[in-house]
Amino acid sequence: MALRVHWYLPTNGDNRDIVGSGDGSEHTLAAVASGFRRPDIDYLGQIARSAEQLGYEAVLTPTGLWCEDAWITTAALTQVTKRLKFLVAFRPGLLSPTLAAHQAATFQRVSGGRLLLNVVTGGDSAEQRRFGDHLDHDRRYSRTEEFLAVLRGVTDLARGERFEFKGEHFHIEDAAVDTAPWGRPEIFFGGASPAAERVAARQADTYLAWGEPPEQIAARLGRMRELAEAEGRRLSFGIRLHVISRDTSGQAWAEAERLLSRISPDRIAAVQATFASSESVGQRRMAALHGGDRTKLEISPNLWAGYGLVRGGAGTALVGSHEEVADRIQEYHELGLDHFILSGQPHLEEAYWFAEGAAAVLRSRGLLAPVR
């Protein structure tokens, strides 16, 4: 399969520094004073239109109270784009699976089939409780599996059929959702815990990993293939990474050092303390890559863990010349990764740096389709 490259939509705001992922930094006066770009439709539309023009297939949105609602924001952006798809992140415990399927079907019709689903179970009990969700980690994943079984069940029906389901978390009677003419969107799902991997093997279309060194990614993909095969299924695979791609390696690493110089030790200590108590196995794996030590951040050739010092979620970036970044992406692709969901701050400028640099190299190698 050819590479499929996606970008990120910063619905929590943007900056020339590392804007956190739910750590509160995006709402501080300091962030505003230093050039914070508010996530209004004008700015997000600028990013979305640029991503479309530059050849990215889709843009990912985050989910949580620290950012704008993904469904509403992306639905608005379908009206200022033509081909770009939207990988909408949402939490399955906060709405009915039948309603989610209905929303997805409507989105498909409004957008002309441009929706992808990113199902995020949630790894932080404190944040889940803000929504009124009091299940523990493994029961949240049990509910996610039922949620996806229903979402798939009410949409993957022959005409005239109805869907019934009775589980621990959902009891669905006589349901069907018309997805014509576009069909059910592809389901992306990630998670590093055994509970998450079981759900992905049984219900996901594409399994997503955060950016770890190639040997760790290879081990995870091997395990996920075995789990999916045991269920009689096959998965596609994707990875979530930041990127700093420049004309020369020196320029790229200078930008990484600039980002690092803007992070105070106090902020690193506070954020790392939060990560240490996280229920998310993936978050703990991200933190373990650097251990909070800003002197040990190149954890693999061209793989820099500086983002993970202060940003939740994906915490690593590919850093290097356009050729070096393309080499690393090709290396990951040869392991079996097809979807690359990338980002960089600010997201508008970095979308151009990557598309006109490393992406152009990948196209010259026949790994990436031409821009339409």
Rosetta blueprint (number, residue, H / E / L):
1 M L
2 A L
3 L E
4 R E
5 V E
6 H E
7 W E
8 Y E
9 L L
10 P L
11 T L
12 N L
13 G L
14 D E
15 N L
16 R L
17 D L
18 I L
19 V L
20 G L
21 S L
22 G L
23 D L
24 G L
25 S H
26 E H
27 H H
28 T L
29 L H
30 A H
31 A H
32 V H
33 A H
34 S L
35 G L
36 F L
37 R E
38 R L
39 P L
40 D L
41 I H
42 D H
43 Y H
44 L H
45 G H
46 Q H
47 I H
48 A H
49 R H
50 S H
51 A H
52 E H
53 Q H
54 L H
55 G L
56 Y L
57 E L
58 A E
59 V E
60 L E
61 T L
62 P L
63 T L
64 G L
65 L L
66 W L
67 C L
68 E L
69 D L
70 A H
71 W H
72 I H
73 T H
74 T H
75 A H
76 A H
77 L H
78 T H
79 Q H
80 V H
81 T L
82 K L
83 R L
84 L L
85 K E
86 F E
87 L E
88 V E
89 A E
90 F E
91 R L
92 P H
93 G H
94 L H
95 L L
96 S L
97 P H
98 T H
99 L H
100 A H
101 A H
102 H H
103 Q H
104 A H
105 A H
106 T H
107 F H
108 Q H
109 R H
110 V H
111 S H
112 G L
113 G L
114 R L
115 L E
116 L E
117 L E
118 N E
119 V E
120 V L
121 T L
122 G L
123 G L
124 D L
125 S H
126 A H
127 E H
128 Q H
129 R H
130 R H
131 F L
132 G L
133 D L
134 H L
135 L L
136 D L
137 H H
138 D H
139 R H
140 R H
141 Y H
142 S H
143 R H
144 T H
145 E H
146 E H
147 F H
148 L H
149 A H
150 V H
151 L H
152 R H
153 G H
154 V H
155 T H
156 D L
157 L L
158 A L
159 R L
160 G L
161 E L
162 R L
163 F E
164 E E
165 F E
166 K E
167 G L
168 E L
169 H L
170 F L
171 H E
172 I E
173 E E
174 D E
175 A E
176 A L
177 V L
178 D L
179 T L
180 A L
181 P L
182 W L
183 G L
184 R L
185 P L
186 E L
187 I E
188 F E
189 F E
190 G E
191 G L
192 A L
193 S L
194 P H
195 A H
196 A H
197 E H
198 R H
199 V H
200 A H
201 A H
202 R H
203 Q H
204 A L
205 D L
206 T E
207 Y E
208 L E
209 A E
210 W E
211 G L
212 E L
213 P L
214 P H
215 E H
216 Q H
217 I H
218 A H
219 A H
220 R H
221 L H
222 G H
223 R H
224 M H
225 R H
226 E H
227 L H
228 A H
229 E H
230 A H
231 E L
232 G L
233 R L
234 R L
235 L L
236 S E
237 F E
238 G E
239 I E
240 R E
241 L E
242 H E
243 V E
244 I E
245 S E
246 R E
247 D L
248 T L
249 S H
250 G H
251 Q H
252 A H
253 W H
254 A H
255 E H
256 A H
257 E H
258 R H
259 L H
260 L H
261 S H
262 R L
263 I L
264 S L
265 P H
266 D H
267 R H
268 I H
269 A H
270 A H
271 V H
272 Q H
273 A H
274 T H
275 F H
276 A H
277 S L
278 S L
279 E L
280 S L
281 V H
282 G H
283 Q H
284 R H
285 R H
286 M H
287 A H
288 A H
289 L L
290 H L
291 G L
292 G L
293 D L
294 R L
295 T L
296 K L
297 L L
298 E E
299 I E
300 S E
301 P L
302 N L
303 L E
304 W E
305 A L
306 G L
307 Y H
308 G H
309 L H
310 V L
311 R L
312 G L
313 G L
314 A L
315 G L
316 T L
317 A E
318 L E
319 V E
320 G E
321 S E
322 H H
323 E H
324 E H
325 V H
326 A H
327 D H
328 R H
329 I H
330 Q H
331 E H
332 Y H
333 H H
334 E H
335 L H
336 G L
337 L L
338 D L
339 H E
340 F E
341 I E
342 L E
343 S E
344 G L
345 Q L
346 P L
347 H H
348 L H
349 E H
350 E H
351 A H
352 Y H
353 W H
354 F H
355 A H
356 E H
357 G L
358 A H
359 A H
360 A H
361 V H
362 L H
363 R H
364 S H
365 R L
366 G L
367 L L
368 L E
369 A L
370 P L
371 V L
372 R L
